[in-house]
Each structure stands twice: as C-alpha cells, then as structure tokens.
C-alpha cells in the first residue's frame, strides 16, 4: 500500500487542489487601477460630503411666458389661461464639474433619477478645437477649449488609463446612488475603452445587472488600407436592480420581410396578411379542443375556445393544408408594430460635419442624433420620469426628453456646452408652445467652485505666493509685499488700480468679488484688476451691483494659459472680459409707453481664441464687435441677488445668422418709477458678459 503523503507533490511541496486552495485562488477577479485602493489596501470611498455644495440659480427660463408678459397684461392673462406649461418640476441645466454636481444633487435626488445617458470623453488624442460661425455670412473661426476644460481633460488622462478609470469609477458610483430602483444607465463609448468601462460598470452596478451591449452602426463605410474600418460605437446598458422600466421599441419591417411573409391579400379589402401559428409551444392539456373540424394539436392551442370564437367571428381564422387539418390566424401588415429592436442598431445615422437641418443639429462636434436618444428614452423611461445627462454637450438628451414629456437634469463643464444647450432648449420651448404641446420651464445653475489638480501645481509648485508673483510679473504690475499691503486680498498695483490674483486652486466667485470690493473701498481705491483662471458664471451681475454699492469697479481679467509655457519670458496678452454697453429705447404706440433696449457697443474678450488667430480677430472685433454676439437677452426688472429672468432674447442659428441689435419686447412696466434692466450677451465662444441699464418710466 502506498503511504506517500497525498497532500504533497513529488518534490515535497504542497499540492494545491480543492482540499488545499492556493492563496491567490481566494482572490476575486477584478480590474485594479492606481487610486482604487489606499496605502493600507482599503477600497477608497467617493468623498461625497467633501464635494457637496449649494447650487446657485442664475437664470430662469420660461420663454413663452416671458414673451406674453412683455406683450402686456392681456397677453399674460391669456397665456396663463391657455398655458401648456407643466408646473410639477423645473428642469435643471448646471454648469460645473459633474462629480461635484452629482454630489450636490444627492441630497434632493438620491434614488429619484429614472434614466441616465452619458457620452463621456473616451479619446486620449481628441482635439477640442471647434469651428464656430461668426457674423451673418458663412464665415467661421476657431474656438479653443476653455482653461477649465483643458484642466479637466488633463486630469482625466494625466496618468493614462489609471486616472481615466478612477474618474469614471467615482462618477459612476454617484450615478448609481442617484438612480431609482427601477432606473437604468446607458454609457456611450468606443472600442478603445469599452472593455475597461464594462469592468468598471460590473464593479459599480454588479455584473448581474448588465443588460446589453448595444452596437450602434454610426457610419456607412470607413475605408482604411491597413485595417478594417471602424463604423460603430458601443452603448453599455445596466440596471440599478431587477425591476426596471423597459418598453420594447420597434422598427418598420424590411421590404424583403414583407414580400416573404405577407404574401396573402384579402380580396374584399386588399389588405396584406401573414398566416400566424395558433399551436401552443408548450403542452396545454386544458386547451385541447376541436374547432371548425380541426382536431387539437398535440400541445393544444395557444388560446381558449372563447378567444378562438372571437377570432372566428372577426373572420381571422383560415383552415389550410391539403387535409384541411391546420388552423391559422390572419396577421395584417397594417396592424404590425414592426420588428422589435435588438442590440444591433444600424438604422440611425450619425450627424455629419457642421450642417444644419430639422433634426436639431447644432454643429457641436460630439453631438449625437436625436433619433438615438429618442430610442433610449422611450425604451427605458415613461412620461413624467426624470432623465439625466452629466456630460450633456449640446443638450440632445434634454431636448429629446423635453419633447417626449420627461423631466430632465443636465450638466457640463464647458460654458459653450451650457450656452448651446440653453439656446436649443429655448427654441424648443417656443416650438412646443406654438404647437400647443406641453413643456416645462428650466433654470440655469452655477456650482460656485471647481477642482484644480496636478497641472497648475506641477508648473507653479502649488504655492499661492509664487503663483501670484508669476501672474503679476507677466501682467506688468507692481507686486505688493504682504506686510505693506492694505489687505490680504490686495496683491499688487497697476497705475491707479489695485490688483487681486485669485488662488491657484479656485474659481473667482461672487463671495470673493464682494470681499475684494470691500477691501479696495476700505483702502481708498476705486478700481481693481481681478485676475483668475476662471470666473463664476454671470459674475458681471454681481460686480455691477457691487459697483453701485461700494463705488469700486472690478475689472475681470482671465489669466492667459500661455504663462504656463515652459521658458516663456514675454508676457502673453491679458484680455479683459468682454465690454458691453447698451441704452434704453422709449416708445409710444397706441397711447401706451413701452421700453426696449439697444446694444451700442460690444467688444469680446477673445480669451478662447488660438494665438495664431488672435491678432486678426482683435482687429475684426474692434471694427465689428456685434459679429461676435451669438445670443443676447434682457431682464427688464432685474434686482441684485435675484436670478436673471429672460423677458426677451434674440440669437443666431446656423440657418439664420441675422441678429437684432434692438429688442422688440415693447416692455410695459407696471407703474412709473426707476428700474434697472440687465442685458446679457453670450459670444460665439460661449462666454457671457452683462451690463445694467437704468430706465426711467414717467
């Protein structure tokens, strides 16, 4: 009898097997990236509490009501009587980092979003420079990505795949928490990151909640001499739980299917029909009965005798076969829903170039067709459900959700994306109102502060004092010693004006503007240059109010990204945020007094123009500044601290490049007195500026 220890192999080492598992065999299979675990081997949690902050409402948009209000009391009363606006929810368009936005939304919307569609960046070599129209002709110019977008993009790919996966993991975790129990998520990607994102989604949502990998054939052909042409994207579809919303979608039957299956024509009506099977696929002993002389099939019938008699009374039953022993049912072509959609989508084409049409094309590079979002939203949500897109781009998700009667929340880091979406949704509000269809008002929000990470700290050593010194030297300003400065908020002087340089890791906010204005006023100053990497949206509204309150004029100067270039010694151009001037226009018509606003001067900042285009465009901007206006709006009764209310606006579209320079609101004020109107202009690069206009109504 062999007495050798069976737990060891022939070399005397442990024999691993079911009775003696290898230590590594007890580890689960998972995707690991740098940052997933801390130095102690613990899974890093998403810092929700540290990211959550209040959202600030900066605009309210209900264009049909605003137009009715501007037209007068009778029109407003008529609007309120016949309105199609739904007042159960105000949709939300938010400018900011989506990680911070989602963390801020959790308090109110945790477990309440029914559908999320996202199309995150997935191309490490992407070029974010865009062609934007300018003026009234077919002229275009280049737009660079904003500094904020550049920072975020470098953060995403700063450490290659590791930083990208960690960015997506954190955001997908927040999305999971926002989804309702019957909710689902669709993630749009390509072949470069599909397998990584599939693993991250398995990790966050659980592998059992994977539903489909949808293949979208977006292009007809893509010839390449070296490999197969890529003509498709993938859309990964996951659920939050077991009980999800899903409404099957259908596409029309092909001509071949019709010719093959609907070969019969009813003589009396001329209707085409197919002969459908009535035999049960499974044994149904209780449905084995003879009908119209046809014996029951082995498995029995699909339906009861009562239902069979109903079919017969409607003339739908046909006895066929040489022995007349087979019973079929007529299925009419004109009653067919079509073919149910599978996970292969080859019937929706991508949008091409910068062309325009009736399908919501905006010229936005990454814009997806409305038909694609319509299929997703119809399939995985119902009317009144809440749909979200946290990489919203040109706003296609919100536009389709609005048209289909869903509520929506969207956000994006780029001002240009927010501006494009706002303009698109205003146009849709008007269209739906004119057609007598329901719509919802929406509000534009600003988050308030943003993350800055490795790139600034790498180039500027992460020190605010060093950062301020570099900025002020390039700005050609005198640097004030902190011990001699009248305030910690005053860092330099240029001519008669003070200078404030915002922190290396922050955005210049309303609260900071107020603190700087008060510090300058206390120091006896009347003017201050405020230099920052990025400014809170609609900050001009705040600075206008501060100038009235403190007598201090704050000049907002974006810090040029060129100072980040290694070995740079000559100063890049420091361009003040856009200059805007306007005046009231008083009208008397039919015994009534009305007010409109006339634009008198606009000079864009050109902060997002590539350097090689700058000189030519500066000259063009001085001569024809209005050519750079893409959108402008008026709040005739603006009040400091209140959101901008769109009473009237005009904007260029890709089909119609004309733009009014005098409003046509014919605004009628409720009573005599002094009022302040706020005029907001958004240029072709998506940057906004505002100014106030004093109005006297006698």
HUWO-V770440 format. One record per run of one state. SS is the DSSP state (hx for helix, st for strand, lp for the rest). FROM is the first residue (numbers start at 1). TO is the last residue. If there is no record, write none. Layout:
SS;FROM;TO + SS;FROM;TO
//
This chain:
lp;1;7 + st;8;8 + lp;9;13 + st;14;14 + lp;15;16 + st;17;17 + lp;18;19 + st;20;20 + lp;21;22 + hx;23;26 + lp;27;36 + st;37;37 + lp;38;42 + st;43;43 + lp;44;47 + hx;48;51 + lp;52;55 + st;56;61 + lp;62;62 + hx;63;71 + lp;72;72 + hx;73;82 + lp;83;84 + st;85;85 + lp;86;90 + st;91;95 + lp;96;97 + hx;98;109 + lp;110;112 + st;113;118 + lp;119;129 + st;130;134 + lp;135;138 + st;139;143 + lp;144;146 + hx;147;157 + lp;158;160 + hx;161;178 + st;179;189 + lp;190;193 + hx;194;205 + lp;206;206 + hx;207;209 + st;210;217 + lp;218;231 + st;232;239 + lp;240;249 + st;250;251 + lp;252;254 + hx;255;261 + lp;262;263 + st;264;265 + lp;266;271 + st;272;277 + lp;278;278 + st;279;279 + lp;280;284 + hx;285;287 + lp;288;290 + st;291;291 + lp;292;293 + st;294;294 + lp;295;300 + st;301;301 + lp;302;304 + hx;305;313 + lp;314;316 + st;317;320 + lp;321;325 + st;326;332 + hx;333;335 + lp;336;338 + st;339;340 + lp;341;343 + st;344;345 + lp;346;369 + hx;370;380 + lp;381;385 + st;386;389 + lp;390;395 + hx;396;403 + lp;404;406 + st;407;412 + lp;413;414 + hx;415;434 + lp;435;438 + st;439;439 + lp;440;441 + st;442;446 + lp;447;453 + hx;454;460 + lp;461;463 + hx;464;474 + lp;475;477 + st;478;479 + lp;480;491 + st;492;494 + lp;495;496 + st;497;501 + lp;502;507 + st;508;508 + lp;509;509 + hx;510;522 + lp;523;526 + st;527;532 + lp;533;534 + st;535;535 + lp;536;538 + hx;539;550 + lp;551;552 + st;553;558 + lp;559;560 + hx;561;564 + lp;565;575 + st;576;576 + lp;577;578 + st;579;589 + lp;590;591 + st;592;603 + lp;604;610 + hx;611;623 + lp;624;624 + hx;625;628 + st;629;635 + lp;636;643 + st;644;645 + lp;646;647 + st;648;651 + lp;652;661 + st;662;662 + lp;663;666 + st;667;667 + lp;668;672 + st;673;683 + lp;684;687 + st;688;697 + lp;698;698
//
